[in-house]
Amino acid sequence: MFSKSRINEPGAKPGESSAPASTETAKPATPPAAAAASTEARPASAPKPKPPASVLSSDLTITGNLRTTGDIQVEGTIEGDIRAHLLTVGEGATIKGEVVADDVVVNGRVVGRVRGLKVRLTSTAKVEGDIIHKTIAIESGAHFEGSVQRQDDPLSGEGGARAAKRQARQAAQAGEAAE
């Protein structure tokens, strides 16, 4: 039948032809220009797209601590501390433990301390515990029982009790050094 000329292939001698074509269809090779264009379209240093929030469903109960650099949406019950980038507490959710996140949105119930750069209690929120924040918003209708303290760095972990203990310890050490 037909044969393919190998004149333009490297190492081929003029007049040589290749073996008959196989009945299988071969995948076309990606031209070098197309390969270069695809790497130019997406530079290697481009940041990865942000993954979607992890959703903990309403039928889920977790006993233990959760830690992530991503986002969490809680619809179930958590008995333990949570640390995340963005934490959204759903209307039917209950968290018993400390919450630490850059952004905290409470629609449900939290029993424990809340620490965040931005804390928002919606009208359906019920919080029993202290809130340490940089900025806070409390909607009309939210139930809140505890104290509110503004700090420039609420995520540092130095809450009121810890800071008081640290200051007392430093004062005691300073007194010992003066003697």
C-alpha positions as a LaTeX table, in Angstrom:
\begin{tabular}{lrrr}
\hline
Residue & $x$ (\AA) & $y$ (\AA) & $z$ (\AA) \\
\hline
Met1 & 0.00 & 0.00 & 0.00 \\
Phe2 & 1.39 & 3.30 & 1.08 \\
Ser3 & 4.62 & 3.81 & 2.87 \\
Lys4 & 5.82 & 6.80 & 4.78 \\
Ser5 & 8.96 & 8.43 & 3.59 \\
Arg6 & 11.66 & 8.82 & 6.23 \\
Ile7 & 13.56 & 11.49 & 4.37 \\
Asn8 & 12.82 & 14.18 & 6.96 \\
Glu9 & 13.49 & 11.94 & 9.96 \\
Pro10 & 16.88 & 12.24 & 11.66 \\
Gly11 & 19.29 & 9.46 & 10.80 \\
Ala12 & 17.25 & 8.29 & 7.79 \\
Lys13 & 18.95 & 7.63 & 4.48 \\
Pro14 & 17.39 & 8.95 & 1.31 \\
Gly15 & 15.20 & 6.40 & $-0.39$ \\
Glu16 & 14.44 & 4.39 & 2.77 \\
Ser17 & 10.83 & 3.91 & 3.66 \\
Ser18 & 9.30 & 2.86 & 6.93 \\
Ala19 & 7.40 & $-0.33$ & 7.62 \\
Pro20 & 3.73 & $-0.43$ & 6.68 \\
Ala21 & 1.47 & 1.55 & 8.94 \\
Ser22 & $-0.16$ & $-0.35$ & 11.76 \\
Thr23 & $-3.92$ & $-0.72$ & 11.98 \\
Glu24 & $-3.90$ & 0.94 & 15.44 \\
Thr25 & $-4.38$ & 4.67 & 15.51 \\
Ala26 & $-1.46$ & 6.48 & 16.99 \\
Lys27 & $-1.89$ & 9.55 & 19.15 \\
Pro28 & $-0.50$ & 12.64 & 17.47 \\
Ala29 & 2.55 & 14.01 & 19.18 \\
Thr30 & 2.19 & 17.41 & 20.81 \\
Pro31 & 4.06 & 19.92 & 18.69 \\
Pro32 & 6.88 & 21.66 & 20.59 \\
Ala33 & 5.23 & 25.05 & 20.03 \\
Ala34 & 2.01 & 23.87 & 21.69 \\
Ala35 & 3.92 & 22.42 & 24.65 \\
Ala36 & 5.78 & 25.69 & 25.11 \\
Ala37 & 2.55 & 27.66 & 24.91 \\
Ser38 & 0.90 & 25.53 & 27.60 \\
Thr39 & 3.79 & 26.11 & 30.02 \\
Glu40 & 3.77 & 29.83 & 29.26 \\
Ala41 & 0.02 & 30.06 & 29.93 \\
Arg42 & 0.50 & 28.70 & 33.49 \\
Pro43 & 3.74 & 29.83 & 35.11 \\
Ala44 & 5.33 & 27.43 & 37.56 \\
Ser45 & 5.25 & 30.02 & 40.35 \\
Ala46 & 1.48 & 30.60 & 40.15 \\
Pro47 & $-0.29$ & 30.02 & 43.47 \\
Lys48 & $-2.51$ & 26.99 & 43.81 \\
Pro49 & $-6.24$ & 27.67 & 43.81 \\
Lys50 & $-7.78$ & 27.77 & 47.27 \\
Pro51 & $-9.47$ & 24.48 & 48.16 \\
Pro52 & $-13.14$ & 24.58 & 49.16 \\
Ala53 & $-14.14$ & 24.62 & 52.83 \\
Ser54 & $-14.32$ & 21.33 & 54.69 \\
Val55 & $-17.95$ & 20.76 & 55.67 \\
Leu56 & $-18.73$ & 18.75 & 58.79 \\
Ser57 & $-22.33$ & 17.64 & 58.31 \\
Ser58 & $-25.15$ & 17.90 & 60.83 \\
Asp59 & $-25.15$ & 14.15 & 61.60 \\
Leu60 & $-21.46$ & 14.23 & 62.54 \\
Thr61 & $-20.15$ & 14.38 & 66.13 \\
Ile62 & $-16.42$ & 14.78 & 66.67 \\
Thr63 & $-14.62$ & 14.46 & 69.99 \\
Gly64 & $-11.13$ & 15.87 & 69.62 \\
Asn65 & $-9.27$ & 18.88 & 68.32 \\
Leu66 & $-9.31$ & 20.08 & 64.71 \\
Arg67 & $-6.47$ & 22.02 & 63.08 \\
Thr68 & $-6.22$ & 23.27 & 59.50 \\
Thr69 & $-4.83$ & 26.18 & 57.52 \\
Gly70 & $-7.97$ & 26.08 & 55.40 \\
Asp71 & $-11.64$ & 26.80 & 55.98 \\
Ile72 & $-14.13$ & 24.73 & 58.00 \\
Gln73 & $-17.90$ & 24.87 & 58.01 \\
Val74 & $-19.38$ & 23.06 & 61.02 \\
Glu75 & $-22.97$ & 21.87 & 60.90 \\
Gly76 & $-22.64$ & 19.08 & 63.51 \\
Thr77 & $-21.25$ & 18.85 & 67.04 \\
Ile78 & $-17.59$ & 19.29 & 67.99 \\
Glu79 & $-16.25$ & 18.63 & 71.50 \\
Gly80 & $-12.74$ & 19.99 & 71.29 \\
Asp81 & $-10.72$ & 22.97 & 70.14 \\
Ile82 & $-10.72$ & 24.21 & 66.55 \\
Arg83 & $-8.02$ & 26.18 & 64.75 \\
Ala84 & $-8.65$ & 27.27 & 61.16 \\
His85 & $-8.35$ & 30.14 & 58.70 \\
Leu86 & $-12.10$ & 30.70 & 58.37 \\
Leu87 & $-14.57$ & 28.98 & 60.68 \\
Thr88 & $-18.29$ & 29.09 & 60.00 \\
Val89 & $-20.54$ & 27.65 & 62.70 \\
Gly90 & $-23.88$ & 26.64 & 61.17 \\
Glu91 & $-27.26$ & 27.37 & 62.80 \\
Gly92 & $-27.70$ & 23.82 & 64.11 \\
Ala93 & $-24.05$ & 23.36 & 65.09 \\
Thr94 & $-22.59$ & 23.18 & 68.61 \\
Ile95 & $-18.92$ & 23.63 & 69.50 \\
Lys96 & $-17.70$ & 22.96 & 73.04 \\
Gly97 & $-14.12$ & 24.14 & 73.16 \\
Glu98 & $-11.85$ & 27.01 & 72.16 \\
Val99 & $-12.17$ & 28.45 & 68.69 \\
Val100 & $-9.18$ & 30.18 & 67.05 \\
Ala101 & $-9.42$ & 31.50 & 63.48 \\
Asp102 & $-8.62$ & 34.52 & 61.36 \\
Asp103 & $-12.33$ & 34.89 & 60.57 \\
Val104 & $-15.09$ & 33.44 & 62.76 \\
Val105 & $-18.77$ & 33.53 & 61.80 \\
Val106 & $-21.10$ & 32.10 & 64.44 \\
Asn107 & $-24.65$ & 31.21 & 63.44 \\
Gly108 & $-25.03$ & 28.38 & 65.99 \\
Arg109 & $-23.78$ & 27.66 & 69.51 \\
Val110 & $-20.26$ & 27.97 & 70.93 \\
Val111 & $-19.44$ & 27.12 & 74.55 \\
Gly112 & $-15.87$ & 28.26 & 75.12 \\
Arg113 & $-13.46$ & 31.02 & 74.22 \\
Val114 & $-13.51$ & 32.54 & 70.73 \\
Arg115 & $-10.34$ & 34.16 & 69.38 \\
Gly116 & $-10.23$ & 35.76 & 65.95 \\
Leu117 & $-9.08$ & 38.71 & 63.92 \\
Lys118 & $-12.65$ & 39.19 & 62.71 \\
Val119 & $-15.50$ & 37.74 & 64.78 \\
Arg120 & $-19.13$ & 37.96 & 63.70 \\
Leu121 & $-22.10$ & 36.80 & 65.74 \\
Thr122 & $-25.23$ & 36.62 & 63.61 \\
Ser123 & $-28.76$ & 36.99 & 64.92 \\
Thr124 & $-29.02$ & 33.21 & 65.52 \\
Ala125 & $-25.71$ & 32.92 & 67.45 \\
Lys126 & $-25.46$ & 31.70 & 71.04 \\
Val127 & $-22.01$ & 32.15 & 72.61 \\
Glu128 & $-21.11$ & 31.28 & 76.20 \\
Gly129 & $-17.53$ & 32.33 & 76.73 \\
Asp130 & $-15.07$ & 35.14 & 76.25 \\
Ile131 & $-14.36$ & 36.68 & 72.86 \\
Ile132 & $-10.90$ & 38.03 & 72.08 \\
His133 & $-10.88$ & 39.88 & 68.76 \\
Lys134 & $-9.39$ & 42.59 & 66.60 \\
Thr135 & $-12.76$ & 43.50 & 65.08 \\
Ile136 & $-16.20$ & 42.28 & 66.12 \\
Ala137 & $-19.76$ & 42.50 & 64.85 \\
Ile138 & $-22.74$ & 41.36 & 66.90 \\
Glu139 & $-26.09$ & 41.35 & 65.15 \\
Ser140 & $-29.33$ & 42.15 & 66.94 \\
Gly141 & $-30.81$ & 38.97 & 68.40 \\
Ala142 & $-27.51$ & 37.23 & 69.12 \\
His143 & $-27.17$ & 35.71 & 72.61 \\
Phe144 & $-23.79$ & 36.35 & 74.23 \\
Glu145 & $-22.68$ & 35.61 & 77.77 \\
Gly146 & $-19.07$ & 36.42 & 78.56 \\
Ser147 & $-16.56$ & 39.20 & 78.16 \\
Val148 & $-15.23$ & 40.91 & 75.06 \\
Gln149 & $-11.61$ & 41.98 & 74.79 \\
Arg150 & $-9.95$ & 43.72 & 71.87 \\
Gln151 & $-6.34$ & 42.82 & 71.06 \\
Asp152 & $-4.14$ & 43.71 & 68.11 \\
Asp153 & $-3.03$ & 40.07 & 67.87 \\
Pro154 & $-5.81$ & 37.88 & 69.28 \\
Leu155 & $-4.38$ & 34.74 & 67.67 \\
Ser156 & $-1.19$ & 34.82 & 69.73 \\
Gly157 & $-2.78$ & 32.70 & 72.46 \\
Glu158 & $-2.14$ & 35.22 & 75.22 \\
Gly159 & $-5.63$ & 35.47 & 76.67 \\
Gly160 & $-6.45$ & 37.48 & 79.79 \\
Ala161 & $-5.65$ & 34.69 & 82.30 \\
Arg162 & $-2.44$ & 33.67 & 80.54 \\
Ala163 & $-1.26$ & 37.28 & 80.28 \\
Ala164 & $-2.01$ & 37.86 & 83.99 \\
Lys165 & $-0.06$ & 34.72 & 84.99 \\
Arg166 & 2.86 & 35.74 & 82.76 \\
Gln167 & 2.93 & 39.25 & 84.25 \\
Ala168 & 2.79 & 37.85 & 87.81 \\
Arg169 & 5.63 & 35.44 & 87.01 \\
Gln170 & 7.74 & 38.27 & 85.55 \\
Ala171 & 7.07 & 40.45 & 88.58 \\
Ala172 & 8.12 & 37.62 & 90.92 \\
Gln173 & 11.30 & 37.06 & 88.93 \\
Ala174 & 12.08 & 40.77 & 88.99 \\
Gly175 & 11.56 & 40.81 & 92.79 \\
Glu176 & 13.97 & 37.86 & 93.21 \\
Ala177 & 16.57 & 39.55 & 91.03 \\
Ala178 & 16.36 & 42.76 & 93.10 \\
Glu179 & 17.12 & 40.88 & 96.36 \\
\hline
\end{tabular}
